[in-house]
Amino acid sequence: MLFGLCLLPATRLLLLAWADDFPEEPIEFVQRWTGIWTFNLLLLTLCVSPLRAITQLHWLLRLRRMFGLFTFFYAALHFLTFIGLDHGFELEAIARDVFKRPFVSVGFAAFVLLIPLAATSSQWAVRRLGGLRWQELHRSIYLIGILACVHYFWLSELAELLWPIAYTAALALLLAWRMRERRRKAIPVARFQGAKPIKFFKQKPD
């Protein structure tokens, strides 16, 4: 059911294209639509762990990979709209836009960081990398979220700042929860102030 719901934004674009019923600026509409749904699904992905912790419904973790891959799917559509519909796949024009417009550079960086996360989403990748290295790699989703916020703020006009602020507030709450959980689970380091360390090994018999 959730898989079908995640496809609805893309289905809407297909129906608009089939009916030739896009707004006056179709390229800008597609860019904004795919960008917003990339951010929506990114936040949904980050919400899975807090919801699991609050509700104790451990099966929610099975949804995280699907939400993450749909995040990449809409990010790829967003990127393809930029390089294809907006620039006609002309490499020189794309490179010039990436380097000259800061919000494009930030969005491009966020998309590049998403690629290894999507590529290592399988169980085979977890086994290959090892659980610890895989977790360290996938923590970059928070950096991607921060870059997405900067990208959204930079391209929005002053009258449109309400939504970027709302998305940034949501991400800030999720980041704060993550930091609190890491501090709570951290193992305290023992301090020895002039005392002899305790030996935990057995002495050999005389």
C-alpha positions as CSV (number, residue, x, y, z in Angstrom):
1,M,0.0,0.0,0.0
2,L,2.8,2.4,0.9
3,F,4.7,1.5,-2.2
4,G,1.6,2.5,-4.3
5,L,1.2,5.8,-2.3
6,C,4.9,6.7,-2.9
7,L,4.3,6.3,-6.7
8,L,1.3,8.8,-6.7
9,P,3.4,12.0,-7.2
10,A,5.1,10.4,-10.2
11,T,1.7,9.2,-11.5
12,R,0.3,12.7,-11.3
13,L,3.2,13.9,-13.5
14,L,2.4,11.1,-16.0
15,L,-1.3,12.0,-16.1
16,L,-0.6,15.7,-16.6
17,A,1.8,14.9,-19.4
18,W,-0.8,12.5,-21.0
19,A,-3.5,15.2,-20.8
20,D,-1.2,18.0,-21.7
21,D,-2.5,19.9,-18.7
22,F,0.7,21.3,-17.2
23,P,0.8,24.9,-15.7
24,E,2.2,27.7,-17.7
25,E,5.8,26.9,-16.7
26,P,5.9,23.1,-17.0
27,I,9.6,22.6,-16.5
28,E,9.6,24.7,-13.3
29,F,6.5,22.9,-12.1
30,V,8.1,19.4,-12.6
31,Q,11.3,20.6,-10.9
32,R,9.5,21.9,-7.9
33,W,7.2,18.9,-7.7
34,T,10.0,16.3,-7.8
35,G,12.1,18.4,-5.4
36,I,9.4,18.7,-2.8
37,W,8.7,15.0,-2.9
38,T,12.3,14.2,-2.6
39,F,12.4,16.2,0.6
40,N,9.1,14.7,1.8
41,L,10.4,11.2,1.5
42,L,13.8,12.1,3.0
43,L,12.0,13.3,6.1
44,L,9.8,10.2,6.1
45,T,12.9,8.1,6.0
46,L,14.4,9.9,8.9
47,C,11.1,9.6,10.9
48,V,11.2,5.8,10.9
49,S,13.7,5.3,13.7
50,P,12.0,7.8,16.1
51,L,8.6,6.3,15.4
52,R,10.0,2.8,16.0
53,A,11.5,4.0,19.3
54,I,8.3,5.7,20.5
55,T,5.8,3.0,19.4
56,Q,8.1,-0.1,19.9
57,L,6.8,-1.3,16.5
58,H,10.0,-2.8,15.2
59,W,8.5,-3.8,11.8
60,L,8.6,0.0,10.9
61,L,12.4,-0.5,10.2
62,R,11.4,-2.5,7.1
63,L,9.9,0.6,5.6
64,R,13.1,2.7,5.9
65,R,14.8,1.2,2.9
66,M,11.7,1.6,0.7
67,F,11.4,5.3,1.7
68,G,15.1,5.8,1.1
69,L,15.0,4.4,-2.4
70,F,11.9,6.4,-3.3
71,T,13.9,9.5,-2.0
72,F,16.6,8.7,-4.5
73,F,14.0,8.0,-7.2
74,Y,12.5,11.4,-7.0
75,A,15.9,13.0,-6.6
76,A,16.9,11.3,-9.8
77,L,13.8,12.7,-11.5
78,H,14.6,16.1,-10.2
79,F,18.1,15.9,-11.5
80,L,17.0,14.5,-14.9
81,T,14.5,17.4,-15.2
82,F,17.4,19.8,-14.6
83,I,19.9,18.3,-17.1
84,G,17.3,17.2,-19.6
85,L,14.3,19.4,-19.8
86,D,16.1,22.6,-18.5
87,H,19.4,22.2,-20.3
88,G,18.8,19.6,-23.1
89,F,21.7,17.4,-21.8
90,E,24.2,20.1,-22.9
91,L,27.2,19.4,-20.7
92,E,28.7,22.9,-21.0
93,A,25.4,24.6,-20.0
94,I,24.9,22.2,-17.1
95,A,28.5,22.7,-15.8
96,R,28.1,26.5,-16.1
97,D,24.9,26.4,-14.1
98,V,26.3,24.2,-11.4
99,F,29.3,26.4,-10.8
100,K,27.7,29.8,-11.2
101,R,24.5,29.3,-9.2
102,P,25.1,28.4,-5.6
103,F,21.7,26.7,-4.9
104,V,22.3,24.4,-7.9
105,S,25.8,23.5,-6.6
106,V,24.3,22.6,-3.2
107,G,21.5,20.6,-4.7
108,F,24.0,18.8,-7.0
109,A,26.2,17.9,-4.0
110,A,23.2,16.5,-2.1
111,F,22.3,14.3,-5.1
112,V,25.8,13.0,-5.4
113,L,25.8,12.1,-1.8
114,L,22.6,10.2,-2.2
115,I,24.0,7.9,-4.9
116,P,26.2,5.7,-2.6
117,L,23.3,5.4,-0.1
118,A,21.0,4.1,-2.9
119,A,23.8,1.8,-4.2
120,T,24.4,0.2,-0.8
121,S,20.8,-0.3,0.3
122,S,20.8,-4.0,-0.2
123,Q,21.5,-6.7,2.4
124,W,24.5,-7.8,0.2
125,A,26.0,-4.3,0.6
126,V,25.5,-4.4,4.4
127,R,27.3,-7.8,4.6
128,R,30.0,-6.5,2.2
129,L,30.7,-3.3,4.1
130,G,30.1,-4.6,7.6
131,G,27.4,-3.2,9.8
132,L,29.5,-0.5,11.4
133,R,30.9,1.0,8.2
134,W,27.5,0.7,6.6
135,Q,25.9,2.7,9.4
136,E,28.7,5.4,9.2
137,L,28.1,5.8,5.5
138,H,24.3,6.1,5.8
139,R,24.6,8.7,8.6
140,S,25.4,11.1,5.7
141,I,21.6,11.3,5.1
142,Y,21.6,14.0,7.8
143,L,24.2,16.0,5.8
144,I,22.1,15.5,2.7
145,G,19.1,16.8,4.6
146,I,21.0,20.0,5.7
147,L,22.1,20.5,2.1
148,A,18.5,20.1,0.9
149,C,17.4,22.8,3.4
150,V,20.1,25.2,2.1
151,H,19.1,24.4,-1.5
152,Y,15.4,25.0,-0.7
153,F,16.1,28.3,1.1
154,W,18.4,29.6,-1.7
155,L,16.0,29.0,-4.5
156,S,12.9,30.4,-2.7
157,E,11.8,34.0,-2.8
158,L,11.1,36.0,0.3
159,A,7.4,35.5,0.1
160,E,7.9,31.7,-0.1
161,L,10.1,31.2,2.9
162,L,7.4,29.6,5.1
163,W,7.8,26.2,3.6
164,P,11.6,26.1,3.7
165,I,11.4,27.2,7.4
166,A,8.9,24.4,8.2
167,Y,11.0,21.7,6.5
168,T,14.1,23.0,8.3
169,A,12.3,22.9,11.6
170,A,11.3,19.3,11.0
171,L,14.8,18.3,10.1
172,A,16.2,20.1,13.1
173,L,13.8,18.1,15.4
174,L,14.9,14.8,13.8
175,L,18.6,15.8,14.2
176,A,18.1,16.8,17.8
177,W,16.4,13.4,18.5
178,R,19.3,11.6,16.8
179,M,21.9,13.5,18.8
180,R,20.1,12.8,22.1
181,E,19.9,9.1,21.3
182,R,23.6,8.9,20.5
183,R,24.5,10.6,23.8
184,R,22.1,8.3,25.7
185,K,23.7,5.1,24.1
186,A,27.3,6.3,24.5
187,I,29.4,4.2,26.8
188,P,30.9,6.4,29.6
189,V,34.7,6.4,29.7
190,A,36.1,5.4,33.1
191,R,38.4,7.9,34.8
192,F,41.1,6.9,37.1
193,Q,42.3,9.7,39.3
194,G,45.3,8.3,41.2
195,A,43.6,4.9,41.7
196,K,45.0,1.7,40.3
197,P,43.2,0.2,37.3
198,I,41.1,-2.9,38.1
199,K,42.5,-6.1,36.5
200,F,39.8,-8.3,34.9
201,F,42.0,-11.3,34.1
202,K,42.6,-14.2,36.4
203,Q,46.0,-14.7,38.0
204,K,48.0,-17.8,37.2
205,P,48.1,-20.3,40.1
206,D,51.3,-20.5,42.1
